[in-house]
């Protein structure tokens, strides 16, 4: 598999939880930097690029022809990505990051939560769905997770976010779930909810 390209940018506040930025399909590691600056402007960022090329950019995993998640592929890629994140944590000396994922990146962030307990200090997932079709044994211990769905999202089936919320909750996460009158794109309301949740939930 391809090497995981990533960029670490130190923030003005080294104590503040860093943000792990995970873009959507066809995106790059630069896509969510403006969002990070809005959510936590003084935080460090670790921006990662998906290893699957396509749609003019990259994705974090392959899908089957019917658009369902290739669970074997995402499992292998999640393990590699988790190792890279742990190496970065050791090298740069930062705490467990807060994942900020959009669409494809949010699905991979959910996979990291489910398969590598302790790697992430929390997660903000915009327009996700469950990366797995079955529950894993409960291993999380109250990790805070925010899921924001779009009621008019034509790229998701109704209830996708709720299914993931249930799976993460049963695995031990502390999940907050919102459904907005929005489509697939991140809106100003998404940003406000995420900013308020981050300030309220993650100790600085």
C-alpha positions in Angstrom: 0.0 0.0 0.0 1.0 3.6 -0.6 2.9 5.5 2.1 0.7 7.8 4.2 1.6 11.4 3.4 1.0 13.7 6.4 1.9 17.2 7.6 2.3 18.3 11.2 1.9 22.0 11.9 2.7 23.1 15.5 0.0 25.4 17.0 0.4 28.5 19.2 -0.8 26.4 22.2 1.2 23.2 22.5 -1.0 22.0 25.4 -4.2 22.2 23.4 -5.4 18.9 21.9 -4.1 18.7 18.3 -6.6 18.1 15.5 -6.2 15.1 13.2 -7.6 16.3 9.8 -9.1 13.7 7.5 -10.6 14.9 4.2 -13.4 13.6 2.0 -13.3 11.6 -1.2 -11.3 13.4 -3.9 -9.6 15.7 -1.4 -6.2 16.3 0.0 -4.5 16.9 3.3 -5.0 20.7 2.8 -8.8 20.6 2.6 -9.7 20.9 6.3 -7.1 23.4 7.4 -9.5 26.3 7.1 -12.0 24.4 9.2 -9.3 23.6 11.8 -8.5 27.3 12.1 -12.2 27.9 12.8 -12.7 25.2 15.3 -9.5 25.5 17.4 -7.2 28.2 15.9 -4.4 27.7 18.5 -4.2 23.9 18.2 -1.6 22.0 16.3 -2.8 20.0 13.3 -1.8 16.7 11.8 -3.2 16.6 8.2 -3.2 13.2 6.5 -3.8 12.3 2.9 -5.7 9.2 1.9 -3.7 6.5 0.1 -6.3 5.7 -2.6 -6.0 8.0 -5.6 -9.1 8.9 -7.6 -11.7 11.6 -8.3 -9.0 14.2 -8.8 -7.6 13.6 -5.3 -7.5 10.9 -2.7 -9.7 8.7 -0.4 -8.9 6.7 2.7 -10.2 3.3 1.5 -11.8 1.4 -1.4 -15.5 0.7 -1.8 -17.2 -2.2 -3.6 -19.0 -1.6 -6.9 -22.3 -1.1 -5.0 -20.6 1.6 -2.9 -20.5 -0.3 0.3 -17.3 -0.2 2.3 -14.6 -2.8 1.5 -14.2 -3.8 5.1 -11.0 -5.8 4.5 -9.4 -2.9 2.7 -10.4 -0.3 5.4 -9.2 -2.6 8.1 -5.7 -2.9 6.6 -5.4 0.8 5.8 -6.7 1.8 9.2 -4.0 -0.2 10.9 -1.3 1.4 8.8 -2.7 4.9 9.4 -2.9 4.3 13.2 0.8 3.3 13.2 1.7 6.5 11.5 -0.3 8.6 13.9 1.3 6.8 16.9 4.8 7.5 15.4 3.9 11.2 14.9 2.7 11.4 18.5 5.9 9.9 19.8 8.1 12.1 17.5 6.4 15.4 18.1 5.3 14.7 21.7 1.6 15.6 21.4 -1.4 14.1 23.3 -4.0 11.9 21.7 -5.5 14.0 18.9 -9.1 14.9 18.1 -10.0 13.6 14.7 -11.9 16.0 12.5 -13.2 13.9 9.6 -15.5 14.7 6.6 -17.4 12.0 4.6 -14.8 9.4 3.6 -12.3 10.8 6.2 -15.0 10.6 8.9 -15.6 6.9 8.1 -11.9 6.2 8.5 -11.8 8.2 11.7 -14.7 6.0 13.0 -12.7 3.0 12.0 -9.7 4.2 14.0 -12.0 4.7 17.0 -13.4 1.2 16.8 -10.2 -0.6 16.1 -7.4 1.3 17.9 -8.7 2.3 21.4 -6.6 5.0 23.0 -5.3 6.4 19.7 -7.7 9.3 19.6 -8.9 11.7 22.3 -12.1 12.3 20.6 -13.7 12.8 17.1 -15.8 15.2 15.1 -17.5 13.3 12.3 -19.2 15.2 9.5 -21.5 13.1 7.3 -20.2 9.6 8.3 -21.5 6.1 8.0 -20.4 3.0 9.8 -17.2 1.4 8.4 -18.3 -2.0 9.7 -21.4 -4.1 9.4 -21.1 -5.6 12.8 -20.3 -4.4 16.3 -16.8 -4.9 17.8 -16.3 -5.8 21.5 -16.8 -2.7 23.7 -13.3 -1.3 24.3 -13.7 2.5 24.5 -14.0 4.3 27.8 -16.1 7.4 27.3 -14.2 8.8 24.4 -16.3 11.8 23.2 -17.6 11.7 19.7 -19.7 14.3 17.8 -21.6 13.1 14.7 -23.4 15.6 12.5 -25.6 14.3 9.6 -27.4 16.2 6.9 -31.1 15.4 6.6 -31.0 16.1 2.9 -27.7 14.4 2.2 -28.1 12.5 -1.1 -24.8 10.7 -0.6 -26.0 8.9 2.5 -29.0 6.7 3.3 -31.3 8.0 6.0 -30.1 6.6 9.4 -26.5 6.0 8.4 -25.2 8.4 11.1 -27.6 7.0 13.7 -26.4 3.5 13.0 -22.8 4.6 13.5 -23.8 6.5 16.7 -25.3 3.3 18.1 -22.3 1.2 17.2 -19.9 3.7 18.8 -22.1 4.0 21.9 -22.2 0.2 22.3 -18.4 0.2 22.1 -18.2 2.6 25.0 -18.0 6.1 23.3 -19.8 9.1 24.6 -21.7 10.1 21.5 -23.5 13.4 20.7 -25.6 13.2 17.5 -27.1 16.0 15.4 -29.2 15.9 12.2 -29.2 19.2 10.4 -31.4 20.6 7.6 -28.5 20.4 5.2 -27.0 18.3 2.4 -23.5 16.7 2.2 -21.4 19.8 2.5 -20.3 21.3 5.8 -22.3 24.4 6.7 -21.9 27.3 9.1 -24.2 25.5 11.5 -22.0 22.4 11.4 -19.1 24.6 12.2 -20.8 26.3 15.1 -22.0 23.1 16.7 -18.5 21.5 16.3 -16.8 24.6 17.7 -19.1 24.7 20.7 -18.8 21.0 21.3 -15.1 21.1 21.1 -14.8 23.9 23.6 -17.2 22.3 26.0 -16.0 18.7 25.8 -12.3 18.6 25.2 -10.2 20.0 28.2 -7.7 22.6 27.1 
